[in-house]
Amino acid sequence: MATELAREDLHASVSDPASASMNFLNEVSARFPDAVSLAAGRPHEGFHSTDDLDRYLRTYLAHLEGLGLDADQRRRQLLQYGRTNGHLGVLIARTLLLDEGIEVPAQAVMVTTGAQEAMVVALRGLCAGPGDVVLAVEPCYVGFTGAARLLGIEVVPVPETADGLDPEAVLAVARAVRAGGRRPRALYLVPNFANPSGVSMPVPARRRLLEVAAEADLLLLEDDPYGLFGLDEEPRPTLKALDTGQRVIHIGSFAKSFFPGVRIGFLVADQAVTDAQGRRTLLAEELSTVKSLLTVNTSPVAQALVGGFLVESGCNLRTAVKEKTEFYRRNLRTLLAALERSFADEPRVRWNAPAGGFFAVVEVPMTADENLLEISGRDYGVLWTPMSFFHAGDGGRRALRLSCSALEPDRIEEGVRRLARLVRERADTPDPAGPGRAAVAADPAAPAGSRDPG
Amino acid sequence: MATELAREDLHASVSDPASASMNFLNEVSARFPDAVSLAAGRPHEGFHSTDDLDRYLRTYLAHLEGLGLDADQRRRQLLQYGRTNGHLGVLIARTLLLDEGIEVPAQAVMVTTGAQEAMVVALRGLCAGPGDVVLAVEPCYVGFTGAARLLGIEVVPVPETADGLDPEAVLAVARAVRAGGRRPRALYLVPNFANPSGVSMPVPARRRLLEVAAEADLLLLEDDPYGLFGLDEEPRPTLKALDTGQRVIHIGSFAKSFFPGVRIGFLVADQAVTDAQGRRTLLAEELSTVKSLLTVNTSPVAQALVGGFLVESGCNLRTAVKEKTEFYRRNLRTLLAALERSFADEPRVRWNAPAGGFFAVVEVPMTADENLLEISGRDYGVLWTPMSFFHAGDGGRRALRLSCSALEPDRIEEGVRRLARLVRERADTPDPAGPGRAAVAADPAAPAGSRDPG
């Protein structure tokens, strides 16, 4: 007799609402292949060739030889299981020092199967019981809220402002959680050019957030996939670079600086952990057990590709990714200029002006839900991501996220023209320029808009 | 102020006892580098060279070209994120058909970051609430019990016999669990040459286990890392090959057939899942959300290496791994012959005679704990794994696991000679050949011994 399972008997994470939303988005994209996708946040594909792969491997093998490893040891490092926390600790620590001024020992680095696994490892390690919760910026990257759901960990949202998280709001939420008898273990955020909002935290707010973390006895889970891609050269120190008290667990990814298919990310956790016998280790070392139970270790061959890339770059990613940075800068400037052109005379539409990264948020005079997305793909030939996908509650209903990472500039411009037609024809708020001019119906959950693309 | 964390505030999986045991083992190995390690269960390292990697990539790229993918599509398949369940479904389904007679659609295959992630995905998907538990063979592979601990899922042990799991014992345990108000969702086992015990299930017992699974409404999580490495050509059909009612989730790994550093495993789940609207999918498709929240997807570049290997082999692993099979056969025969030579006159020592795989279990006249292991490494120059590491309770105290996969035959023989000296000098049961001959103190938890290496 054939086995029949009921979906409702499977774990809640199988029906993860954000994943369901993303599946819907993929499905719409597949049904309307000619639509311009301002939804896809993946990196542009033109920077690497499969012909380069062998060179990266050979570069890394030569590097190992230079370190004194004989042929058997080099083969073992790439083809055997290897160390749980990976073999790139020294190169990644050096890169963090040169690029970001982050000073951590190699032992504080864990190489992970992308940044996603790093989130799972940190969440699992830190949250020990049902009273342990995490705070997270809202709107939030769906991979983080989904990972928490997978582990049965509650996420308490802290609303983001146009300047990113307000440290005092974080303090208030952490205190309220503690007053309610639960323990806030960490706060997840993306300080640079966040996904989905594009916003960044000013440096003074970063410093204050570190104080707040100490006051509230919170760790900060800093995710920094986009930090290399600012519009200008203004230094934006990561929280980890400012962190003199080991309050920050830093999560990084090579998906954008190198390429996604390598699936290599990392976690930096230099916090001291003391056991009942007084023995001290680093948090990254303690978390290696969790990592081993998820994936044993991260593919040493894939690590070797990243190793070759880091060796070639002299552990200086900011220089190595220059071509990518120029590409993404041009794309973001193109997006913001196109929004200005298409919506300059449209006061019902507002958008923010991120200082870098892959995303911007547009507030629109209508409900930007799955229904509108389907209409947009079918009748207007443009796709975007409803901001509601990134909210646990009912926030973001009249806002959408635009991505500019995967397309060429002319397609971005065409996408925004199509979006403008959609808004003109489908707005449910009367045009204030017309008769009976109405107030702008701002969505309080959407980031404060701006029409300055600068 | 420096952040100080208490280990006891971290999740229980950080202190996973089996992982702690394995760490102890690694530490002892590091302290006594000249000891012969009959503890390491890793594959032998001599079968592949880093020079082969580029050929596997090129073979797979040529295969994709043959399927009609243009240069951009081929690059995208290796370097972009790609499909959550991976791009090897068709090749793996074909290999399972040719090698094992397993007939499943490609959509039922999920490529995972090693077999470990496949276990986590299956456990997470199947166990929805606190009343959902899994059954597992005991002694058990520590990666499985650890993965369950990571997710807070209780594991109910079913003791293994010399012939593997007794289906009637499984039925009894499943019924007892259900009578206690909990839901047994699945049973984990390794039917071929199990880790750690080396034992295999006879084919009639496999058939009966499938009936039991249907009667008890259990799924079977069949892990088959060693099936290619039997001592003879006798067919040992996997549970999945015998599974006409989709009762089996099959877990596989390329760590032994290819090499561990590629970190590619897979899960086959062809069970029908129906949602509240009556929409039907396959379990592997439903579980893709869980997979995406763990690691997004499995490195497409690493997948391409396996793809090249499968294409080169014509999807016929049994032929492709012939050299490996011969090597492991010789090693296991060497181990069993050495045990026979060293312990033929020692009735207090018994061991089993696995029909294949990497492991055998030896019952010894003393407590084989961490203390003895330390003495064994330091004073006798031989390492092994206490069988107690693989038991949740206090089983396996007077038994140890010997691995023969990583060494050359002369080292295996030397290791067994050293072990014999340890047993002679450290036994706590009087030698029955000497004065005051005592009864053999058999450990009831150890597998029934045999001194026939056949």
Contacts between the chains, C-beta under 8 A, distances in Angstrom:
chain1	res1	chain2	res2	distance
A	1	B	214	6.5
A	1	B	245	5.3
A	2	B	245	5.8
A	2	B	246	5.8
A	2	B	272	6.5
A	3	B	214	8.0
A	3	B	219	7.3
A	3	B	245	5.7
A	3	B	246	4.1
A	3	B	247	5.7
A	3	B	271	4.8
A	3	B	272	7.0
A	4	B	271	7.7
A	4	B	272	5.3
A	4	B	273	8.0
A	4	B	274	6.3
A	5	B	271	5.4
A	5	B	272	6.9
A	5	B	273	4.7
A	5	B	274	7.4
A	5	B	283	6.3
A	6	B	273	7.4
A	6	B	274	6.1
A	6	B	275	7.9
A	7	B	273	5.3
A	7	B	274	6.5
A	7	B	275	4.1
A	7	B	276	7.2
A	7	B	286	6.6
A	8	B	275	7.6
A	8	B	276	6.6
A	9	B	128	6.1
A	10	B	125	5.4
A	10	B	126	6.8
A	10	B	128	5.9
A	10	B	273	7.2
A	10	B	286	6.3
A	11	B	124	5.5
A	11	B	125	5.6
A	11	B	126	7.3
A	11	B	127	6.3
A	11	B	128	4.7
A	11	B	290	7.2
A	12	B	128	6.8
A	13	B	124	6.4
A	13	B	125	7.9
A	13	B	289	6.4
A	13	B	290	5.6
A	13	B	293	6.1
A	14	B	125	5.6
A	14	B	286	5.4
A	14	B	287	6.9
A	14	B	289	5.4
A	14	B	290	6.1
A	15	B	289	7.5
A	16	B	289	5.3
A	16	B	293	6.8
A	19	B	289	4.5
A	19	B	292	6.4
A	19	B	293	7.2
A	20	B	289	8.0
A	42	B	80	6.4
A	42	B	81	6.0
A	43	B	80	8.0
A	45	B	72	7.3
A	45	B	75	6.5
A	45	B	76	6.0
A	45	B	79	6.9
A	45	B	80	6.2
A	48	B	75	7.7
A	48	B	79	5.7
A	49	B	75	6.6
A	50	B	57	6.9
A	50	B	61	6.1
A	50	B	74	6.8
A	50	B	75	5.7
A	50	B	78	5.4
A	50	B	79	7.0
A	53	B	54	7.4
A	53	B	57	6.0
A	53	B	78	7.8
A	53	B	301	6.8
A	54	B	53	7.5
A	54	B	54	4.2
A	54	B	57	7.3
A	57	B	50	6.9
A	57	B	53	6.1
A	57	B	54	7.3
A	61	B	50	6.1
A	72	B	45	7.3
A	74	B	50	6.8
A	75	B	45	6.5
A	75	B	48	7.7
A	75	B	49	6.6
A	75	B	50	5.7
A	76	B	45	6.0
A	78	B	50	5.4
A	78	B	53	7.8
A	78	B	261	5.4
A	79	B	45	6.8
A	79	B	48	5.7
A	79	B	50	7.0
A	79	B	259	4.4
A	79	B	260	6.9
A	79	B	261	4.2
A	79	B	262	7.9
A	80	B	42	6.4
A	80	B	43	7.9
A	80	B	45	6.2
A	80	B	259	7.6
A	80	B	260	5.5
A	80	B	261	5.7
A	81	B	42	6.0
A	81	B	255	7.5
A	81	B	260	4.5
A	81	B	261	7.0
A	82	B	261	6.7
A	113	B	113	5.2
A	113	B	294	8.0
A	113	B	295	4.3
A	113	B	298	7.8
A	113	B	299	7.3
A	114	B	295	5.9
A	114	B	296	5.3
A	116	B	292	7.9
A	116	B	293	7.1
A	116	B	294	6.8
A	116	B	295	5.7
A	116	B	296	4.8
A	117	B	294	6.5
A	117	B	295	5.1
A	120	B	293	7.4
A	120	B	294	5.9
A	124	B	11	5.5
A	124	B	13	6.4
A	124	B	150	6.2
A	125	B	10	5.4
A	125	B	11	5.6
A	125	B	13	7.9
A	125	B	14	5.6
A	126	B	10	6.8
A	126	B	11	7.3
A	127	B	11	6.3
A	128	B	9	6.0
A	128	B	10	5.9
A	128	B	11	4.7
A	128	B	12	6.9
A	143	B	293	6.9
A	143	B	296	7.4
A	146	B	289	7.8
A	146	B	292	7.6
A	146	B	293	4.4
A	147	B	293	5.3
A	147	B	294	7.9
A	149	B	293	7.5
A	150	B	124	6.2
A	150	B	290	6.6
A	150	B	293	4.7
A	150	B	294	7.2
A	151	B	151	7.4
A	152	B	152	7.0
A	214	B	1	6.5
A	214	B	3	8.0
A	219	B	3	7.3
A	245	B	1	5.3
A	245	B	2	5.8
A	245	B	3	5.7
A	246	B	2	5.8
A	246	B	3	4.1
A	247	B	3	5.7
A	255	B	81	7.6
A	259	B	79	4.4
A	259	B	80	7.6
A	260	B	79	6.9
A	260	B	80	5.5
A	260	B	81	4.5
A	261	B	78	5.4
A	261	B	79	4.2
A	261	B	80	5.7
A	261	B	81	7.0
A	261	B	82	6.7
A	261	B	299	6.5
A	261	B	300	4.1
A	261	B	301	5.1
A	262	B	79	7.9
A	262	B	299	6.2
A	262	B	301	5.9
A	263	B	113	8.0
A	263	B	295	6.9
A	263	B	296	7.1
A	263	B	297	7.1
A	263	B	298	7.0
A	263	B	299	3.9
A	263	B	300	7.6
A	263	B	301	7.9
A	263	B	302	7.6
A	264	B	299	7.9
A	271	B	3	4.8
A	271	B	4	7.7
A	271	B	5	5.4
A	272	B	2	6.5
A	272	B	3	7.0
A	272	B	4	5.3
A	272	B	5	6.9
A	273	B	4	8.0
A	273	B	5	4.7
A	273	B	6	7.4
A	273	B	7	5.3
A	273	B	10	7.2
A	274	B	4	6.3
A	274	B	5	7.3
A	274	B	6	6.1
A	274	B	7	6.5
A	275	B	6	7.9
A	275	B	7	4.1
A	275	B	8	7.6
A	276	B	7	7.2
A	276	B	8	6.6
A	283	B	5	6.3
A	286	B	7	6.6
A	286	B	10	6.3
A	286	B	14	5.4
A	287	B	14	6.9
A	289	B	13	6.4
A	289	B	14	5.4
A	289	B	15	7.5
A	289	B	16	5.3
A	289	B	19	4.4
A	289	B	20	7.9
A	289	B	146	7.8
A	290	B	11	7.2
A	290	B	13	5.6
A	290	B	14	6.1
A	290	B	150	6.6
A	292	B	19	6.4
A	292	B	116	7.9
A	292	B	143	8.0
A	292	B	146	7.6
A	293	B	13	6.1
A	293	B	16	6.8
A	293	B	19	7.2
A	293	B	116	7.1
A	293	B	120	7.4
A	293	B	143	6.9
A	293	B	146	4.3
A	293	B	147	5.3
A	293	B	149	7.5
A	293	B	150	4.7
A	294	B	116	6.8
A	294	B	117	6.5
A	294	B	120	5.9
A	294	B	147	7.8
A	294	B	150	7.2
A	294	B	294	6.5
A	294	B	295	7.9
A	295	B	113	4.3
A	295	B	114	5.9
A	295	B	116	5.7
A	295	B	117	5.1
A	295	B	263	6.9
A	295	B	294	7.9
A	295	B	295	6.7
A	296	B	114	5.3
A	296	B	116	4.8
A	296	B	143	7.4
A	296	B	263	7.1
A	297	B	263	7.1
A	298	B	113	7.8
A	298	B	263	7.0
A	299	B	113	7.3
A	299	B	261	6.5
A	299	B	262	6.2
A	299	B	263	3.9
A	299	B	264	7.9
A	299	B	299	5.5
A	299	B	302	4.7
A	300	B	261	4.1
A	300	B	263	7.6
A	301	B	53	6.8
A	301	B	261	5.1
A	301	B	262	5.9
A	301	B	263	7.9
A	301	B	301	7.9
A	301	B	302	6.1
A	301	B	305	6.8
A	302	B	263	7.6
A	302	B	299	4.7
A	302	B	301	6.1
A	302	B	302	5.3
A	305	B	301	6.8
